[in-house]
């Protein structure tokens, strides 16, 4: 088995698309609608056939409550692996991202946390090399 798709709930799909492409640097993979439903995904330009992230509208009360609860607890909705967390931190911060935690060493990795402006905290992770 392989993981090919993961989802995060967002409060505004257009705003999320701008943030995930223009600020984080992901590429839009799919964007189509059927009635009120919009299927929107992004992925890493480094892995064109890799895992996609669905930017799912939080129009369901349960989804909205879940999203708000993990945000209030300071839990990331998604984690993205990087080989250069400090470089990505500087690049993304220069594009206007609000970081809630700068690059910080923790056991086995260096992490940084940012607000995606759509109701989520996102964690960047650089694994330590031993």
C-alpha positions in Angstrom: 0.0 0.0 0.0 1.0 3.6 -0.6 -0.4 6.9 0.8 -1.5 8.9 -2.3 -3.9 11.4 -0.8 -4.4 13.2 2.6 -6.8 15.9 3.5 -6.8 19.1 5.5 -10.0 21.0 6.2 -9.9 24.7 5.2 -12.3 27.5 5.7 -11.8 29.0 2.2 -10.6 26.9 -0.7 -9.5 29.9 -2.9 -7.5 31.4 0.0 -6.0 27.9 0.8 -5.0 27.4 -2.9 -3.2 30.7 -2.9 -1.4 30.0 0.4 -0.4 26.4 -0.5 0.9 27.4 -3.9 2.2 31.0 -3.6 3.5 30.8 -0.1 4.5 27.2 0.5 5.3 26.5 -3.1 3.1 23.5 -3.9 1.6 22.9 -7.3 -2.1 22.6 -8.0 -2.9 19.1 -9.1 -6.7 18.9 -9.4 -9.4 21.5 -9.3 -13.0 20.6 -10.4 -16.5 21.1 -9.2 -19.7 19.1 -9.3 -22.6 21.1 -8.0 -21.6 22.6 -4.6 -18.7 20.2 -4.2 -15.2 21.2 -5.2 -12.3 18.7 -5.4 -9.0 20.6 -4.9 -5.6 19.1 -4.4 -2.0 20.3 -4.3 1.3 18.4 -4.4 5.0 18.8 -4.2 6.6 19.9 -7.5 9.6 17.8 -6.3 7.4 14.7 -6.6 4.9 15.2 -9.5 3.4 11.7 -9.0 3.7 11.8 -5.2 1.1 12.2 -2.5 -1.5 14.9 -2.9 -3.1 17.1 -0.3 -6.8 17.7 -0.6 -7.9 21.2 0.5 -11.3 20.1 1.8 -13.9 22.8 2.7 -14.9 22.5 6.4 -18.6 23.1 5.6 -19.5 20.1 7.8 -20.1 21.1 11.5 -18.1 18.1 12.7 -15.1 18.9 10.4 -15.2 22.5 11.6 -15.3 21.5 15.2 -12.3 19.1 14.7 -10.3 21.7 12.8 -10.9 24.4 15.5 -10.1 22.0 18.4 -6.7 20.8 17.1 -5.8 24.4 16.2 -6.6 25.6 19.7 -4.6 22.8 21.2 -1.6 23.8 19.0 -1.6 20.5 17.1 -0.6 20.5 13.4 -3.1 19.5 10.8 -0.3 18.3 8.5 3.4 17.9 8.7 5.7 18.4 5.7 9.2 17.0 5.5 12.1 19.2 4.4 15.8 18.8 4.0 16.4 22.5 5.0 13.9 23.7 7.7 15.8 26.9 8.3 16.0 27.7 4.6 12.3 26.9 4.1 11.5 29.0 7.2 13.2 32.0 5.8 11.7 31.5 2.3 8.2 31.0 3.5 8.4 33.8 6.1 9.6 36.2 3.4 6.4 35.4 1.5 4.3 36.6 4.4 3.7 33.4 6.4 3.0 33.7 10.1 5.2 31.3 12.1 4.0 30.3 15.6 7.3 28.5 16.2 10.7 29.2 14.5 13.0 26.3 13.7 13.5 24.5 17.0 15.6 21.4 17.8 13.6 18.6 19.4 14.5 14.9 19.8 15.5 13.5 16.4 14.5 16.5 14.3 14.2 20.3 13.9 10.7 21.6 13.6 8.9 24.9 12.8 5.2 25.6 12.9 3.1 28.1 10.9 -0.5 29.2 10.5 -1.9 28.4 7.0 -4.4 31.3 7.3 -7.2 28.8 6.6 -7.7 27.4 10.1 -4.7 25.1 10.4 -1.3 24.8 11.9 1.3 23.3 9.6 4.6 21.8 10.9 7.8 21.6 8.9 10.1 18.8 9.9 13.7 18.2 9.2 14.8 14.8 10.5 18.2 14.6 12.2 21.0 12.8 10.3 23.0 10.5 12.5 
